[in-house]
Amino acid sequence: MRRILVAGNWKMNTTAASGVELARGVAAGAPAGESGVDVLVAPPFPYLVPVKEALQGSVVQLGAQNAYFEESGAFTGEVSVDMLLDVGCNAVILGHSERRHVLGETDEVINRKVKASLAKGLQVILCVGELLDDREAGRTEAILDEQMAGGLADVDAEALKNVVIAYEPVWAIGTGKTASPDQAESAHAHLRKWLADRYNAESADSMQILYGGSVKPANAKELIGQDNVDGALVGGASLSAENFLGIVTAATEVAAG
Ligand SMILES: O=C[C@H](O)COP(=O)(O)O
């Protein structure tokens, strides 16, 4: 049985003070003991250290929202995988649609970041997802295949064990429009089949595939309850401890069967 992961992507939000307060709230309410649900928050880079301190003693893991593929040197403004590990990050979100479509990241760049992170033992949450035009033109699966093949190029089955996939239909991100449970399940089942074809049945079966796109406490249980949905990557609702923990509670209920 796959574990469930609920990850909060704070994006470019919070201040040092509000981020610490949010982290404390999440830490205080996250399920202690064996719930079958892992919880992670990904604050902006400047707040990784104070948020890590606020999470001390809790089960909540720390993630980053990006990483650069070079180890060190003259790369102004970039942050290396070693730096993320140094401040206690457990994971990094890569290939988010905002990095693809707002900041122009290509599959090739994302793949270099994926490989650099995996080489150092940092867990990767690799995001994939189609634009509304793609969906309306019937290209959803082709886009997912292209992003999976590009992002995971030269990643073998062993390295893949440290990868989580997040399916985030771009038209559902921050729009209040959620993919229906059927739409999510269908895309996730397709991604799992892609993994079985490209790798093997074991890799496909064990992969955690998260759904992201306007997940809220009210819709989380039905989405996470789908056979091939193993958790959520949450944006807007992760900025309130109450809402984020509501999603964690829904996930815990799914895990309890
Ligand atoms: O990384 C998170 C996703 O972009 C979802 O964001 P959202 O929950 O605000 O729609």
Ligand as a Chemical Component Dictionary entry (heavy atoms), coordinates in Angstrom:
data_LIG
# 
_chem_comp.id                   LIG 
_chem_comp.type                 NON-POLYMER 
_chem_comp.pdbx_formal_charge   0 
_chem_comp.three_letter_code    LIG 
# 
loop_
_chem_comp_atom.comp_id 
_chem_comp_atom.atom_id 
_chem_comp_atom.alt_atom_id 
_chem_comp_atom.type_symbol 
_chem_comp_atom.charge 
_chem_comp_atom.model_Cartn_x 
_chem_comp_atom.model_Cartn_y 
_chem_comp_atom.model_Cartn_z 
_chem_comp_atom.pdbx_ordinal 
LIG O1 O1 O 0 1.795  23.569 -6.250 1  
LIG C1 C1 C 0 0.590  23.707 -6.085 2  
LIG C2 C2 C 0 -0.318 23.916 -7.182 3  
LIG O2 O2 O 0 0.164  24.822 -8.098 4  
LIG C3 C3 C 0 -1.766 24.095 -6.820 5  
LIG O3 O3 O 0 -2.045 25.410 -6.433 6  
LIG P1 P1 P 0 -3.537 25.754 -5.910 7  
LIG O4 O4 O 0 -3.832 24.753 -4.834 8  
LIG O5 O5 O 0 -3.451 27.156 -5.426 9  
LIG O6 O6 O 0 -4.450 25.583 -7.091 10 
# 
loop_
_chem_comp_bond.comp_id 
_chem_comp_bond.atom_id_1 
_chem_comp_bond.atom_id_2 
_chem_comp_bond.value_order 
_chem_comp_bond.pdbx_ordinal 
LIG O1 C1 DOUB 1 
LIG C1 C2 SING 2 
LIG C2 O2 SING 3 
LIG C2 C3 SING 4 
LIG C3 O3 SING 5 
LIG O3 P1 SING 6 
LIG P1 O4 DOUB 7 
LIG P1 O5 SING 8 
LIG P1 O6 SING 9 
# 
